[in-house]
């Protein structure tokens, strides 16, 4: 079942609810999820932060603090 079909089925079942308490709980869940979603939106970093991360990465590489792609692949296989 695709997402749109699931949402329609959910709304149809929601409209059948008679309990004020259950509707209130769904409202709280919806508000919480909307807040969590808006907080997790991508925020671009500043040029300063990007340059700072690049400098740190280059310093880590020069100090041999890195893993090769083959090491990473071996870890997750």
N, C-alpha and C positions, 0 to 999 in steps of 0.2 A: 504494500500500500504506500503510495507516494505521500509526501508531506502535506500537500493541499487536501487530499482526501482525508488524511488523519485529522487535520485541523477542522474540517467541516464536520466530521463525525464527533469530534470533541465538543464543538459548539452546540451541535444538536443535543448531545447528552447534557451539556451544561444548562441548556434552556429548559430541560425537564426537571432540574433541581427545585425542590420546594423548601429546603432548609436554609434559613438566613445564615446560620453558623457556617455551613459548608461553603456558601457563596463568599462569606467574609474570609474564610481560609484561602480560597482560590484567589481572591483579590490581593491578599498579603503575599502569596507566592508570586503572583504576577508582578507586583511592585518590586519585590526583592530581586527577581530575575531581570527586570528592566534596569534596575540600579547596577547589578553586577555586570550586565552587558555593556552599559555605558562606561563603567569604570575600566573595562578591559579593552577599550578602543585603543588602537595604535596611536601613539603620540610620537611624532618624529623627533629625533634628537637634534640638538643644535650643532652647528659647525664645530663649536668648541668641544662639545662632548665627543663628536665623531673623531676629531683630531686627537683627543686625549686617548680614546680607545685604540686608534691606529698606533700611536706612540707606544702604548702599553703592549700591544701585540708584537710590534717590532722588537721591543726590549725583551719580551719573553722568547722570541725566536733566537735573538742573539745569545741569550742565556741558556739555550737548549731546553726551554720549558714548553715543549709542544709534543703532540703525537702525530705520527704520520697517518695518512688515510688508510694504509694497510693495517696499522695497529687498531684504529677505530673499527674498521670492518671486522677484524678478528674478534674484537670484544663483543660485537652484536650478532655474530653468526652462531 
